[in-house]
Structures are given as C-alpha cells and as structure tokens.
C-alpha cells in the first residue's frame, strides 16, 4: 500500500528536507524499506502467521508509482487573491531521492502544514501524474492509503452521487480521487459553492467523510453482487486538511481484518527539526541546534510509518479511529461512525 506523512502546527514551520529526506526512515526512503513498531501485536489473529501475512499485504508494497506533496503558505493571500493560506502542489513519477526538483524544493521550503505521499497503485489503476496524491479542492488537501474493493465495477454509481463541481474538479481516474470528490460533494451540501475555500468545524468534516465512506460501502453491497464481483472489505486511511486543521481516519470495514498502519506523534517534530537537539542527521557540531526542545511549538504528525526510530514518540492509531486536530493543536479521538 501507499505511504504518507502529514505535519501540522499553529506556530512551528518544518523544513521539508528535515522530515521527508534527511531521516534514515524518511518518507522518501519508504519506497521499499518499512518500520512498523507494535503493528504485529495489534488485534492479532489466532494464527500468528496469518497476522504477519496480513501485515505484509497491506504495508510492505514497493511504493514506486508516484510522489506528491502539498505545503501551505500565505503567498496568494498577501497578493490579495484569497483569504487565508493555500496549498502548493508538487507531483512527480520518478523516485523521490533521484528527482532534483523535489530535493531542491525540500531543501528550501518550510511550512506549518505539509502533506506528502508515495503511491503504490491499486491493480489496474493507471500510473499517471494525475493519479498521484495528494488532491486539492480549494484550500483543502486530501490523501488516501488503501483501496476501494471492486472500484471499476462501481465507478459509474459513485460518479452519479457527486456534484457537478466535484466531478469537474477531478483530473485523475483513481479510486482515491473519487472518494475525495464524493467527500467534497457532501461537505458542500450545507454551505454552498464557496465551501472549498472555507474552513469548517471538524465535526462537519468528520460527518461528510463518514457519509462518503458509508455511501461507498452501500454501493459496493448493492452493485457488486449484481455484476458478479465478490464484495470484500476496503482500506480507507484518509487525511484531510484546510491548512489549519487536520482530520484523519484509519479504517477498514471488516470485523477481523486490519487497515494499513498509521501512527500519531505530538513530539517527533522536535527530533525532526535541525534547529533543535536530537535531529537524526544534523545533531553533531551543528550550530543551528541552538534552541531548547521545550521551545518547539505544538504540532501533530500522522504518518503511515514512524520517521524516527524512537518508539516512545509514536502511537499506533487504533482500527476505525478518527483523529481530529483543531487550530489549538489539541488532539481529539473518536470512533468512525460507519456501519458495515
């Protein structure tokens, strides 16, 4: 499955190079290397070998089908083009560490909000720049790890549920972008056409996402058997941000099977910032390590795999759990309210 990394803070910018390239297990190096602390012990099957096989299936793919990242800045706002921060997107199909534009951007860009994603395409899904994550709708950014079972057989029904604006906003053909467009359709129903350029209460974001996930499952149950396609569980690890808030879920609609890995940290950002002590690659004799750890701003990281090897910094997000981070950086947890 894909791997992704999300960082958000209300005060502390992160240098993209410090989180995506420099660490020994940075996202750019998770193409084929994986680090999954605690995952084997989370709701294990009665057969240990079956548990390990399931972990392999959903977390140890060769991620080489596209790299994308979105970071936020005030540039357009400062030029009077919008109100508030907006995302900049960069996508490429080459390997992350061999792309000179990616490495240059990371070395010279800092942001308080960052989404980054490396893709392992679902079977049959075209490898194209438009199918690389993340996807943006106005000020909002969306990325997904997992797959929608039988997607090719339900695509038309999913499209029929979308608003015209959401359908027109899509550029790719992936199941992920269709889920995103369905979510943004539901988010816009209460607020009108400018909804994608506004910030919304996280409870509304959660409700719209739950409705989208529920609709996907309902369509699968109704349509797949009619088309002779076996109905099975889908993995929907999803992250959404407006640049100032973050919502993510770790979800699979199965009583026994598990979603891909997903971890939470509110402390690893200190280690992943060369201005502070403890940086994995910039610690020795670096005059930039001039700030105390306690000076680092509040922040939250959600990632498919830890980017530091300090296990105490990372918490495995529970199966079918929603994480919400408001502008105050307070982390709230809640179950994903979807019936399956």
C-alpha positions as a Markdown table, in Angstrom:
| # | Residue | x | y | z |
|---|---|---|---|---|
| 1 | Unk | 0.0 | 0.0 | 0.0 |
| 2 | Unk | 0.9 | 3.7 | -0.2 |
| 3 | Unk | 2.8 | 5.5 | 2.5 |
| 4 | Unk | 2.2 | 9.1 | 3.6 |
| 5 | Unk | 3.2 | 11.8 | 6.1 |
| 6 | Unk | 1.3 | 14.7 | 7.5 |
| 7 | Unk | 2.6 | 17.5 | 9.7 |
| 8 | Unk | 0.6 | 20.4 | 11.1 |
| 9 | Unk | 1.4 | 23.2 | 13.6 |
| 10 | Unk | 0.0 | 26.5 | 14.5 |
| 11 | Unk | 3.4 | 28.1 | 15.2 |
| 12 | Unk | 6.3 | 25.9 | 14.1 |
| 13 | Unk | 7.3 | 25.5 | 10.5 |
| 14 | Unk | 9.0 | 22.3 | 9.5 |
| 15 | Unk | 11.7 | 22.2 | 6.8 |
| 16 | Unk | 10.6 | 19.7 | 4.2 |
| 17 | Unk | 14.1 | 18.3 | 3.9 |
| 18 | Unk | 14.1 | 17.6 | 7.7 |
| 19 | Unk | 11.0 | 15.4 | 7.6 |
| 20 | Unk | 10.9 | 13.9 | 4.0 |
| 21 | Unk | 14.6 | 13.3 | 3.1 |
| 22 | Unk | 17.1 | 13.5 | 5.9 |
| 23 | Unk | 16.0 | 10.9 | 8.5 |
| 24 | Unk | 17.1 | 7.3 | 8.0 |
| 25 | Unk | 13.4 | 6.3 | 7.6 |
| 26 | Unk | 12.1 | 9.4 | 6.0 |
| 27 | Unk | 9.1 | 9.1 | 3.6 |
| 28 | Unk | 11.4 | 9.3 | 0.6 |
| 29 | Unk | 13.1 | 6.1 | 1.7 |
| 30 | Unk | 9.9 | 4.2 | 2.4 |
| 31 | Unk | 9.8 | 3.0 | -1.3 |
| 32 | Unk | 10.8 | -0.5 | -0.2 |
| 33 | Unk | 12.0 | -0.1 | 3.5 |
| 34 | Unk | 9.4 | -0.3 | 6.2 |
| 35 | Unk | 9.3 | 0.1 | 10.0 |
| 36 | Unk | 6.1 | -0.9 | 11.8 |
| 37 | Unk | 6.6 | -1.0 | 15.6 |
| 38 | Unk | 3.8 | -2.5 | 17.5 |
| 39 | Unk | 1.7 | -3.4 | 14.5 |
| 40 | Unk | 2.1 | -7.2 | 14.9 |
| 41 | Unk | 0.7 | -7.0 | 18.4 |
| 42 | Unk | -2.4 | -5.0 | 17.4 |
| 43 | Unk | -5.5 | -7.3 | 17.4 |
| 44 | Unk | -3.5 | -10.3 | 16.3 |
| 45 | Unk | -5.3 | -13.2 | 14.6 |
| 46 | Unk | -5.3 | -16.5 | 16.4 |
| 47 | Unk | -2.8 | -17.7 | 13.8 |
| 48 | Unk | 0.4 | -15.6 | 14.1 |
| 49 | Unk | 1.4 | -16.4 | 10.6 |
| 50 | Unk | -1.9 | -15.1 | 9.2 |
| 51 | Unk | -1.4 | -11.9 | 11.1 |
| 52 | Unk | 2.1 | -11.4 | 9.7 |
| 53 | Unk | 0.8 | -12.2 | 6.2 |
| 54 | Unk | -1.9 | -9.6 | 6.5 |
| 55 | Unk | 0.6 | -7.0 | 7.7 |
| 56 | Unk | 2.8 | -7.8 | 4.7 |
| 57 | Unk | -0.1 | -7.5 | 2.3 |
| 58 | Unk | -1.1 | -4.0 | 3.4 |
| 59 | Unk | 2.2 | -2.4 | 4.5 |
| 60 | Unk | 5.2 | -3.8 | 2.6 |
| 61 | Unk | 4.4 | -2.9 | -1.0 |
| 62 | Unk | 7.0 | -1.4 | -3.4 |
| 63 | Unk | 5.9 | 2.2 | -3.5 |
| 64 | Unk | 7.1 | 3.5 | -6.8 |
| 65 | Unk | 4.1 | 4.8 | -8.7 |
| 66 | Unk | 4.2 | 8.5 | -7.9 |
| 67 | Unk | 5.3 | 11.1 | -5.3 |
| 68 | Unk | 3.3 | 14.1 | -4.3 |
| 69 | Unk | 3.3 | 16.8 | -1.7 |
| 70 | Unk | 1.3 | 19.8 | -0.7 |
| 71 | Unk | 2.5 | 22.6 | 1.6 |
| 72 | Unk | 0.7 | 25.7 | 2.7 |
| 73 | Unk | 1.8 | 29.4 | 2.5 |
| 74 | Unk | 0.3 | 32.9 | 2.7 |
| 75 | Unk | 1.6 | 34.0 | -0.7 |
| 76 | Unk | -1.7 | 34.2 | -2.6 |
| 77 | Unk | -3.3 | 35.9 | 0.4 |
| 78 | Unk | -0.6 | 38.5 | 0.6 |
| 79 | Unk | -1.3 | 39.3 | -3.1 |
| 80 | Unk | -5.0 | 39.7 | -2.4 |
| 81 | Unk | -6.0 | 36.6 | -4.3 |
| 82 | Unk | -7.7 | 34.8 | -1.4 |
| 83 | Unk | -8.3 | 34.8 | 2.3 |
| 84 | Unk | -6.0 | 32.6 | 4.3 |
| 85 | Unk | -3.3 | 30.1 | 3.5 |
| 86 | Unk | -3.5 | 27.9 | 0.4 |
| 87 | Unk | -1.7 | 24.7 | -0.8 |
| 88 | Unk | 1.1 | 24.4 | -3.3 |
| 89 | Unk | 1.3 | 21.0 | -5.0 |
| 90 | Unk | 4.2 | 19.2 | -6.5 |
| 91 | Unk | 3.9 | 15.7 | -8.1 |
| 92 | Unk | 6.3 | 13.5 | -10.0 |
| 93 | Unk | 6.5 | 9.9 | -11.2 |
| 94 | Unk | 10.3 | 9.4 | -10.6 |
| 95 | Unk | 11.9 | 8.0 | -7.4 |
| 96 | Unk | 11.9 | 10.7 | -4.7 |
| 97 | Unk | 15.6 | 11.0 | -4.0 |
| 98 | Unk | 16.5 | 11.0 | -7.7 |
| 99 | Unk | 14.3 | 13.9 | -8.6 |
| 100 | Unk | 16.4 | 17.2 | -8.4 |
| 101 | Unk | 13.3 | 19.4 | -8.2 |
| 102 | Unk | 11.9 | 17.5 | -5.2 |
| 103 | Unk | 15.2 | 17.7 | -3.4 |
| 104 | Unk | 15.6 | 21.4 | -4.1 |
| 105 | Unk | 12.1 | 22.2 | -3.0 |
| 106 | Unk | 12.6 | 20.3 | 0.2 |
| 107 | Unk | 15.9 | 21.9 | 1.0 |
| 108 | Unk | 14.5 | 25.4 | 0.6 |
| 109 | Unk | 10.8 | 25.2 | 1.8 |
| 110 | Unk | 9.4 | 25.3 | 5.2 |
| 111 | Unk | 5.7 | 25.2 | 6.2 |
| 112 | Unk | 3.4 | 24.8 | 9.2 |
| 113 | Unk | 1.3 | 22.3 | 7.2 |
| 114 | Unk | 2.6 | 19.5 | 5.0 |
| 115 | Unk | 1.1 | 16.5 | 3.3 |
| 116 | Unk | 3.4 | 14.1 | 1.4 |
| 117 | Unk | 2.5 | 10.7 | -0.3 |
| 118 | Unk | 4.3 | 8.0 | -2.2 |
| 119 | Unk | 1.9 | 5.7 | -4.2 |
| 120 | Unk | 1.6 | 2.0 | -4.8 |
| 121 | Unk | -1.1 | 1.9 | -7.4 |
| 122 | Unk | -4.0 | -0.4 | -7.0 |
| 123 | Unk | -4.2 | -3.2 | -9.6 |
| 124 | Unk | -5.4 | -1.8 | -12.8 |
| 125 | Unk | -5.1 | 1.8 | -11.8 |
| 126 | Unk | -3.0 | 3.8 | -14.4 |
| 127 | Unk | 0.3 | 5.2 | -13.2 |
| 128 | Unk | -0.2 | 8.8 | -14.2 |
| 129 | Unk | 0.8 | 12.2 | -12.6 |
| 130 | Unk | -2.9 | 13.0 | -12.1 |
| 131 | Unk | -3.3 | 9.8 | -10.0 |
| 132 | Unk | -0.5 | 10.8 | -7.6 |
| 133 | Unk | -1.7 | 12.1 | -4.3 |
| 134 | Unk | -2.5 | 14.5 | -2.6 |
| 135 | Unk | -5.6 | 16.0 | -4.2 |
| 136 | Unk | -6.6 | 19.6 | -3.7 |
| 137 | Unk | -10.1 | 21.1 | -3.7 |
| 138 | Unk | -9.9 | 24.9 | -3.0 |
| 139 | Unk | -7.9 | 25.3 | 0.2 |
| 140 | Unk | -8.4 | 21.7 | 1.2 |
| 141 | Unk | -6.0 | 18.8 | 0.6 |
| 142 | Unk | -6.9 | 15.1 | 0.7 |
| 143 | Unk | -4.8 | 11.9 | 0.5 |
| 144 | Unk | -5.6 | 8.2 | 0.9 |
| 145 | Unk | -3.8 | 4.9 | 1.6 |
| 146 | Unk | -5.6 | 1.7 | 0.8 |
| 147 | Unk | -8.1 | 0.7 | -1.9 |
| 148 | Unk | -11.8 | 0.5 | -2.7 |
| 149 | Unk | -12.7 | -3.1 | -3.5 |
| 150 | Unk | -14.3 | -3.6 | -6.9 |
| 151 | Unk | -13.9 | 0.1 | -7.8 |
| 152 | Unk | -14.0 | -0.4 | -11.6 |
| 153 | Unk | -17.4 | -2.0 | -11.1 |
| 154 | Unk | -18.9 | 0.8 | -9.0 |
| 155 | Unk | -17.3 | 3.8 | -10.6 |
| 156 | Unk | -20.4 | 4.9 | -12.5 |
| 157 | Unk | -22.5 | 4.7 | -9.4 |
| 158 | Unk | -20.0 | 6.7 | -7.4 |
| 159 | Unk | -19.9 | 9.4 | -10.1 |
| 160 | Unk | -23.7 | 9.6 | -10.0 |
| 161 | Unk | -23.5 | 10.6 | -6.4 |
| 162 | Unk | -21.2 | 13.5 | -7.0 |
| 163 | Unk | -22.0 | 17.2 | -7.6 |
| 164 | Unk | -21.1 | 18.5 | -11.0 |
| 165 | Unk | -18.5 | 20.8 | -9.4 |
| 166 | Unk | -16.8 | 17.9 | -7.7 |
| 167 | Unk | -16.8 | 15.7 | -10.8 |
| 168 | Unk | -15.3 | 18.5 | -12.9 |
| 169 | Unk | -12.6 | 19.1 | -10.3 |
| 170 | Unk | -11.2 | 15.6 | -10.7 |
| 171 | Unk | -8.3 | 15.2 | -13.0 |
| 172 | Unk | -7.3 | 11.5 | -12.5 |
| 173 | Unk | -9.1 | 8.1 | -12.5 |
| 174 | Unk | -8.1 | 6.6 | -9.2 |
| 175 | Unk | -10.5 | 5.3 | -6.6 |
| 176 | Unk | -8.9 | 7.7 | -4.1 |
| 177 | Unk | -9.8 | 10.9 | -6.0 |
| 178 | Unk | -13.3 | 9.6 | -6.5 |
| 179 | Unk | -13.6 | 9.1 | -2.7 |
| 180 | Unk | -12.2 | 12.7 | -2.3 |
| 181 | Unk | -14.8 | 14.2 | -4.8 |
| 182 | Unk | -17.6 | 12.4 | -3.0 |
| 183 | Unk | -16.5 | 13.7 | 0.3 |
| 184 | Unk | -16.3 | 17.3 | -1.0 |
| 185 | Unk | -19.7 | 16.9 | -2.6 |
| 186 | Unk | -21.2 | 16.1 | 0.9 |
| 187 | Unk | -19.2 | 18.8 | 2.6 |
| 188 | Unk | -20.6 | 21.4 | 0.1 |
| 189 | Unk | -24.2 | 20.5 | 0.5 |
| 190 | Unk | -24.7 | 22.6 | 3.6 |
| 191 | Unk | -22.5 | 25.5 | 2.7 |
| 192 | Unk | -22.9 | 26.3 | -1.0 |
| 193 | Unk | -20.4 | 26.8 | -3.9 |
| 194 | Unk | -17.6 | 28.5 | -2.0 |
| 195 | Unk | -17.3 | 25.7 | 0.6 |
| 196 | Unk | -14.0 | 24.5 | -0.6 |
| 197 | Unk | -12.4 | 27.9 | 0.1 |
| 198 | Unk | -13.6 | 28.0 | 3.7 |
| 199 | Unk | -12.6 | 26.4 | 7.0 |
| 200 | Unk | -15.2 | 24.2 | 8.6 |
| 201 | Unk | -15.8 | 22.7 | 12.1 |
| 202 | Unk | -14.1 | 19.4 | 12.3 |
| 203 | Unk | -17.3 | 17.7 | 13.3 |
| 204 | Unk | -18.8 | 18.7 | 9.9 |
| 205 | Unk | -15.7 | 17.4 | 8.1 |
| 206 | Unk | -16.0 | 14.1 | 10.0 |
| 207 | Unk | -19.7 | 13.8 | 9.2 |
| 208 | Unk | -19.1 | 14.4 | 5.5 |
| 209 | Unk | -16.3 | 11.9 | 5.4 |
| 210 | Unk | -18.3 | 9.2 | 7.3 |
| 211 | Unk | -21.2 | 9.8 | 4.8 |
| 212 | Unk | -18.8 | 9.3 | 1.9 |
| 213 | Unk | -17.3 | 6.1 | 3.3 |
| 214 | Unk | -20.8 | 4.8 | 4.1 |
| 215 | Unk | -22.0 | 5.5 | 0.6 |
| 216 | Unk | -19.1 | 3.7 | -0.9 |
| 217 | Unk | -19.8 | 0.6 | 1.2 |
| 218 | Unk | -23.6 | 0.8 | 0.5 |
| 219 | Unk | -22.9 | 1.0 | -3.3 |
| 220 | Unk | -20.5 | -2.0 | -3.1 |
| 221 | Unk | -23.0 | -4.1 | -1.2 |
| 222 | Unk | -25.8 | -3.3 | -3.7 |
| 223 | Unk | -23.9 | -3.3 | -7.0 |
| 224 | Unk | -21.0 | -5.8 | -6.8 |
| 225 | Unk | -23.1 | -8.9 | -6.4 |
| 226 | Unk | -25.3 | -7.9 | -9.4 |
| 227 | Unk | -22.2 | -7.7 | -11.5 |
| 228 | Unk | -20.8 | -11.0 | -10.3 |
| 229 | Unk | -18.0 | -9.3 | -8.4 |
| 230 | Unk | -17.2 | -10.5 | -4.9 |
| 231 | Unk | -17.8 | -8.0 | -2.2 |
| 232 | Unk | -14.9 | -7.5 | 0.2 |
| 233 | Unk | -13.5 | -5.0 | 2.7 |
| 234 | Unk | -11.9 | -1.8 | 1.7 |
| 235 | Unk | -9.0 | 0.0 | 3.4 |
| 236 | Unk | -9.6 | 3.8 | 3.8 |
| 237 | Unk | -6.8 | 5.5 | 5.7 |
| 238 | Unk | -7.6 | 9.1 | 4.8 |
| 239 | Unk | -6.1 | 12.5 | 5.8 |
| 240 | Unk | -7.8 | 15.9 | 5.1 |
| 241 | Unk | -6.5 | 19.4 | 6.0 |
| 242 | Unk | -7.6 | 23.0 | 5.3 |
| 243 | Unk | -4.1 | 24.2 | 6.2 |
| 244 | Unk | -5.0 | 24.9 | 9.8 |
| 245 | Unk | -6.9 | 21.8 | 10.9 |
| 246 | Unk | -6.3 | 18.1 | 10.3 |
| 247 | Unk | -8.6 | 15.1 | 10.3 |
| 248 | Unk | -7.5 | 11.6 | 9.6 |
| 249 | Unk | -9.0 | 8.1 | 9.9 |
| 250 | Unk | -7.6 | 4.6 | 10.0 |
| 251 | Unk | -10.4 | 2.4 | 8.6 |
| 252 | Unk | -11.2 | -1.0 | 7.2 |
| 253 | Unk | -14.8 | -2.3 | 7.1 |
| 254 | Unk | -14.1 | -5.7 | 8.5 |
| 255 | Unk | -14.5 | -7.2 | 11.9 |
| 256 | Unk | -11.3 | -9.1 | 11.8 |
| 257 | Unk | -9.0 | -7.6 | 9.0 |
| 258 | Unk | -6.9 | -4.6 | 9.7 |
| 259 | Unk | -6.3 | -1.3 | 7.8 |
| 260 | Unk | -2.8 | -0.3 | 6.7 |
| 261 | Unk | -0.6 | 1.1 | 9.5 |
| 262 | Unk | -1.0 | 4.6 | 10.8 |
| 263 | Unk | 0.9 | 6.4 | 13.6 |
| 264 | Unk | 0.4 | 9.6 | 15.6 |
| 265 | Unk | 3.1 | 11.8 | 17.3 |
| 266 | Unk | 3.0 | 15.1 | 19.1 |
| 267 | Unk | 6.7 | 15.1 | 20.0 |
| 268 | Unk | 8.7 | 13.7 | 17.0 |
| 269 | Unk | 8.7 | 17.1 | 15.3 |
| 270 | Unk | 11.4 | 18.3 | 17.7 |
| 271 | Unk | 13.7 | 15.4 | 16.7 |
| 272 | Unk | 12.9 | 16.1 | 13.0 |
| 273 | Unk | 13.9 | 19.8 | 13.2 |
| 274 | Unk | 17.6 | 20.7 | 12.9 |
| 275 | Unk | 17.1 | 23.8 | 15.0 |
| 276 | Unk | 16.6 | 21.6 | 18.0 |
| 277 | Unk | 18.8 | 19.0 | 19.7 |
| 278 | Unk | 18.3 | 15.4 | 18.7 |
| 279 | Unk | 17.9 | 15.7 | 14.9 |
| 280 | Unk | 18.8 | 12.3 | 13.4 |
| 281 | Unk | 21.3 | 13.6 | 10.8 |
| 282 | Unk | 22.1 | 17.2 | 11.8 |
| 283 | Unk | 22.9 | 16.8 | 15.5 |
| 284 | Unk | 26.7 | 16.7 | 15.7 |
| 285 | Unk | 28.5 | 20.1 | 15.7 |
| 286 | Unk | 25.6 | 21.9 | 14.1 |
| 287 | Unk | 25.4 | 25.5 | 15.3 |
| 288 | Unk | 21.7 | 25.5 | 14.2 |
| 289 | Unk | 20.9 | 23.3 | 17.2 |
| 290 | Unk | 20.6 | 26.4 | 19.3 |
| 291 | Unk | 17.0 | 26.1 | 20.6 |
| 292 | Unk | 15.8 | 24.1 | 23.5 |
| 293 | Unk | 13.4 | 21.3 | 22.9 |
| 294 | Unk | 10.8 | 22.9 | 25.1 |
| 295 | Unk | 10.8 | 25.9 | 22.8 |
| 296 | Unk | 9.4 | 23.9 | 19.9 |
| 297 | Unk | 5.8 | 24.7 | 19.0 |
| 298 | Unk | 2.8 | 22.4 | 19.4 |
| 299 | Unk | 2.5 | 20.1 | 16.5 |
| 300 | Unk | 0.9 | 16.8 | 15.3 |
| 301 | Unk | 2.4 | 14.3 | 12.9 |
| 302 | Unk | 0.3 | 11.5 | 11.3 |
| 303 | Unk | 2.3 | 9.0 | 9.2 |
| 304 | Unk | 2.0 | 5.5 | 7.8 |
| 305 | Unk | 5.3 | 4.7 | 9.4 |
| 306 | Unk | 7.4 | 6.5 | 12.1 |
| 307 | Unk | 10.1 | 8.6 | 10.7 |
| 308 | Unk | 12.2 | 8.4 | 13.8 |
| 309 | Unk | 13.3 | 5.2 | 15.4 |
| 310 | Unk | 12.3 | 6.4 | 18.9 |
| 311 | Unk | 9.3 | 4.2 | 19.6 |
| 312 | Unk | 8.2 | 6.3 | 22.6 |
| 313 | Unk | 7.4 | 9.2 | 20.2 |
| 314 | Unk | 4.8 | 7.3 | 18.2 |
| 315 | Unk | 1.4 | 5.9 | 19.0 |
| 316 | Unk | -0.4 | 3.4 | 16.7 |
| 317 | Unk | -3.8 | 4.8 | 15.8 |
| 318 | Unk | -6.5 | 2.3 | 16.5 |
| 319 | Unk | -8.5 | 0.5 | 13.9 |
| 320 | Unk | -11.6 | 2.5 | 12.7 |
| 321 | Unk | -10.5 | 5.5 | 14.8 |
| 322 | Unk | -10.7 | 9.2 | 13.8 |
| 323 | Unk | -8.1 | 11.8 | 14.9 |
| 324 | Unk | -9.1 | 15.5 | 14.8 |
| 325 | Unk | -6.7 | 18.3 | 15.4 |
| 326 | Unk | -8.0 | 21.9 | 15.6 |
| 327 | Unk | -6.3 | 25.2 | 15.4 |
| 328 | Unk | -5.2 | 24.9 | 19.0 |
| 329 | Unk | -3.4 | 21.6 | 18.2 |
| 330 | Unk | -5.4 | 19.7 | 20.7 |
| 331 | Unk | -5.8 | 16.1 | 19.5 |
| 332 | Unk | -9.3 | 14.6 | 19.8 |
| 333 | Unk | -10.1 | 11.0 | 19.1 |
| 334 | Unk | -13.5 | 9.4 | 18.1 |
| 335 | Unk | -14.8 | 6.3 | 16.5 |
| 336 | Unk | -15.6 | 6.3 | 12.8 |
| 337 | Unk | -19.4 | 6.1 | 12.7 |
| 338 | Unk | -19.9 | 3.8 | 9.7 |
| 339 | Unk | -22.0 | 0.7 | 9.5 |
| 340 | Unk | -20.7 | -2.4 | 7.7 |
